Amino acid sequence: MPVYLVLEMQVQEVTPFWDPSPKGYRSRHTVPFGEPLRVPAPFGGELDTSGFFVRAADGNAEGARGA
């Protein structure tokens, strides 16, 4: 079964899509960067998304939550 990860850099979110159907994907779950993402089978496990933040030229996170 395919699993696709979409990284939305401007809004700093990641979404896995799985369980395909003729009309699109039946399953997805979005989390903001920095929160762990549960990746479905066949991969399974948890993905650390804290490294996905976009960094400004000076090293500060742009639009980081809680900043």
N, C-alpha and C positions, 0 to 999 in steps of 0.2 A: 504494500500500500504506500503510495507516495505521501510525503509530508513536505510542504513548502513553507519556508520562513520568509516573511516580508518584514524588512526593517524600514520603518518610516522615520527617516532622519530628522525631518523638520518638526514633527510632533514628538519625537523620541519615544516611540513605541515599537514593539515587536509582536507579530501575530503569526502563529503557525496555522496552516490550513491543512486539514486531512479529511478523510472519509468522502471521496469524490462521488458525485452523482451526475446524471445527464444534465442537470440544471445548475451545476456548480458544487461547491464544497458544503457539506452539511455541518461540519464542525470547525470551530475556530475559537481562539481565546487570546485576547490582547492584554499585554502588561506593559507598563511604562519601563523604560530603561532603568536599571538599578534594582529591579525586583526579579527574583528567580522565575524562570519560565519552565513549566512542566512540558516536556516534549513527549508526544504520544508515541505508541508503538508504530513501527518496528524499532525505533531508536530508544524510546523510553528514557527516563532520567530527568535531570534538571539542568537547565542552561543558565549560567551566570551572565546576566545582561549588563553588569556594571561597567564593562569595558566598551559599550556601544555608544557612549556619549560623544557628541561632536565637540571637539576642543577648538577654542578660539586661538588665534595666533599667539596670544600671550599665555596660553596654557589653562585659562579658565574655561569651565563648561558653559556653553551657550544655552541659556534657557533651562538649565538643570533644575529639576524639582527641588524645592527647599532652599534654593540659593537666594 
